[in-house]
Amino acid sequence: MTSTLMWSRRGWLGLALGAAASGCVTAPGASGAASLDSLAKAKGMRFGAAVGRIDLDNAHYLEIVRRECGVVVAENDHKWPIIHPAPGVYNFAPGDRLVDWAERHNIRPRGHNLLWNHPRWIAPWVANYDFGADPRAGAEALLREHITTICTHYGARIHSWDVINESIDEHTGEMRDTVFTRAMGPQVLDFCFHTARDAAPQAMLVYNDYMNWTADSANHRDGVLKLLHGFKDRGVPVDALGLQSHITADPNTDYAAEEAAWRAFLDEVAGMGYQLLVTEFDVNDNNLPSDPATRDRAVADYAKRYLDLTLSYTQVKEVLTWGIEDGRSWLNNFRPRPDGLAKRPLPYDAAYQPKPLREAIADAFRAAPAR
């Protein structure tokens, strides 16, 4: 990415785009159908989506979110580089705007994230911060201030926080090396969860990561399981695992192997007593043909199979898509199609029309067991 606003792989470039028209518009297509959230609620879950800053000026987008969703999450505006852009400086206005909008429409906001423990996505001022003569104490002081200030600001308005995001290296299965792990060691994660519990005792506290059901994710899954077992053994207050679920539709999928691996992973997580959230769902279509109808059908079929298995676990409490319409997907910039065509990874297309993926999600909720 060439923009100076580089901190998120999921639509950060959207902050530089102009806002869409802001007249009062009702998106056509699915307005007469049962909402995805109502279908989820019937089974004891909630459905939601990520909302970016520019989406709050787009009446088309907001109407779909208002109609379909019972949960929203800020695409970027609760992440460290936006909400805490300099030492001692907090910028709550962008994140507050989404929370205020959600509450006006009886939609629950969740928080993403208190620490993105990945060296690529830590704000430069933090990556270069001088923790002083006692680095551990200095890092603890910074993290305590950051987490406590944000959680106290929002209080019970935020029902769920991704406390830690993506701390396990996808290739090695080991904890990533960051400015915080160098100062505090692996205990940094425990410290963040304990601090978040003190500051937000009412919130669900989540470890969020992008391990998935494919064979090349085996090391990632194993690393996350090791992390979760450690949390449990040490009494760390982690309530749930966030399954980002950025999945990639592939006509050559070995479903038997992938489903067996995913079921074994979810069995172990559930066996430890953790709840589950699908936090950032979308379907990458890079491996699919160019024809939109063919692509949409394949995306929907792949998503339905993944969701049917995942939602069969009654520990799953929420399902959120990372965006609601194709034109605003982070995948367009971060993982463009080789043929240059616009991607189609979300329930609605760029013209705000519902797609087969929307019905696949609806069908997965209908088929899921009650919880």
HUWORA-V266964 format. One record per backbone hydrogen bond with DSSP energy under -1.0 kcal/mol. NH is the residue of the N-H (numbers start at 1). CO is the residue of the C=O. E is the energy in kcal/mol with one decimal. If there is no record, write none. Layout:
nh;co;e
NH;CO;E
NH;CO;E
This chain:
nh;co;e
6;4;-1.3
14;11;-1.7
15;12;-1.7
16;13;-1.8
17;14;-1.4
33;30;-1.5
37;68;-1.7
39;35;-2.0
40;36;-2.3
41;37;-3.1
42;38;-1.7
43;40;-1.6
44;41;-1.8
45;40;-2.5
46;317;-1.2
48;319;-2.4
49;71;-1.4
50;321;-1.9
51;73;-2.5
57;54;-1.5
58;55;-1.9
59;21;-1.1
62;58;-2.5
63;59;-2.1
64;60;-1.6
65;61;-2.3
66;62;-3.1
67;63;-2.1
68;64;-2.8
69;65;-2.5
70;47;-3.4
71;47;-1.1
72;108;-2.2
73;49;-1.4
75;51;-2.1
79;76;-2.1
82;79;-1.3
83;79;-2.6
84;80;-2.6
89;86;-2.5
91;83;-2.2
96;92;-3.0
97;93;-1.9
98;94;-1.2
99;95;-2.0
100;96;-3.1
101;97;-2.1
102;98;-2.9
103;99;-2.4
104;100;-1.9
105;101;-1.1
106;103;-1.4
107;102;-2.8
108;70;-2.6
110;72;-2.5
111;160;-3.8
114;162;-2.2
115;163;-1.1
117;115;-1.1
117;165;-1.0
118;116;-2.4
121;118;-1.7
127;123;-2.5
128;124;-1.8
129;126;-1.6
138;134;-2.4
139;135;-2.9
140;136;-2.7
141;137;-2.3
142;138;-2.0
143;139;-2.6
144;140;-2.8
145;141;-2.2
146;142;-2.6
147;143;-2.7
148;144;-2.3
149;145;-2.5
150;146;-2.0
151;147;-2.7
152;148;-2.3
153;149;-1.8
154;150;-1.9
155;151;-2.6
157;154;-2.3
158;155;-1.1
159;109;-1.7
161;204;-2.7
162;111;-2.7
163;161;-1.3
163;206;-1.5
164;206;-1.2
165;115;-2.3
166;208;-3.0
169;174;-3.4
173;169;-2.3
176;167;-3.1
182;178;-2.4
183;179;-1.1
184;180;-2.7
185;181;-2.2
188;185;-1.7
189;186;-1.4
191;187;-2.6
192;188;-2.1
193;189;-2.1
194;190;-2.6
195;191;-2.4
196;192;-2.5
197;193;-2.5
198;194;-2.0
199;195;-2.1
200;196;-2.8
203;200;-1.6
204;159;-2.3
206;161;-2.5
207;240;-2.2
208;164;-2.5
209;242;-2.1
217;214;-1.8
218;215;-1.5
221;217;-2.8
222;218;-2.5
223;219;-2.3
224;220;-2.3
225;221;-2.5
226;222;-2.3
227;223;-2.1
228;224;-2.7
229;225;-2.7
230;226;-2.1
231;227;-2.4
232;228;-2.4
233;229;-2.7
234;230;-2.1
236;231;-2.6
238;236;-2.4
239;205;-2.3
240;205;-1.7
241;275;-2.4
242;207;-3.5
243;277;-3.6
244;209;-2.3
247;245;-1.4
247;282;-1.9
249;284;-1.9
253;250;-1.7
255;253;-1.2
258;254;-2.4
259;255;-3.0
260;256;-1.8
261;257;-2.2
262;258;-2.5
263;259;-2.6
264;260;-2.1
265;261;-2.0
266;262;-2.9
267;263;-2.6
268;264;-1.8
269;265;-2.2
270;266;-2.9
271;267;-2.3
273;270;-1.8
274;269;-1.4
275;239;-2.4
276;315;-2.4
277;241;-2.0
278;318;-2.8
279;243;-1.3
280;244;-1.2
281;320;-2.9
282;245;-1.6
283;345;-1.5
284;247;-3.1
288;285;-1.8
295;291;-2.7
296;292;-3.1
297;293;-2.0
298;294;-2.1
299;295;-2.8
300;296;-2.3
301;297;-2.4
302;298;-2.3
303;299;-2.6
304;300;-2.5
305;301;-1.8
306;302;-2.1
307;303;-3.1
308;304;-2.8
309;305;-1.7
310;306;-2.5
311;307;-3.2
313;310;-1.4
316;313;-1.9
317;276;-2.5
319;46;-2.2
320;278;-2.9
321;48;-2.1
322;281;-2.1
323;321;-1.8
326;348;-2.2
328;325;-1.7
329;326;-1.8
332;329;-1.2
334;330;-2.5
335;331;-1.7
340;337;-1.6
348;324;-1.5
349;353;-2.7
352;349;-2.3
355;347;-2.4
358;355;-1.3
359;355;-1.1
360;356;-2.1
361;357;-2.2
362;358;-2.4
363;359;-2.9
364;360;-2.0
365;361;-2.1
366;362;-2.3
367;363;-2.1
368;364;-1.1
371;43;-1.0
